């Protein structure tokens, strides 16, 4: 079963992706969960993939994210847990788009959860 599961740990929202989610599922998660992010966000793709999303899809996400992060505190970080080279590359591309659009948050791309929580 594919999907995006929400978890809140103190000031960290964790979105765990399971299976090959669609771009529409990612958009739904943005709308459902981004308003709940107070400071930090982790997208965990350990059990998921982007088989159903394209690089073109990713170009639209920073602009959408900026509108939905109204409650987010300064100093917040977004981390992507990317266990494969493909996922890592896709999220490096996303962070480049976010930098171009001057998103006010720091981004991390890591290969596993332990590396995200060790920062």
Buried (B, 14 or more C-beta within 10 A) or exposed (E): EBEBBEEEEEEBBBBBBBBEBBBEBBBBBBEEBBEEBBBBBBBBBBEBBBEBBEEEBBBEBBEBBBEBBEEBEEEBBBBBBBBEEEBBEBBEEBBEBBEEEEBEBBBBBBBEBEEBEEE
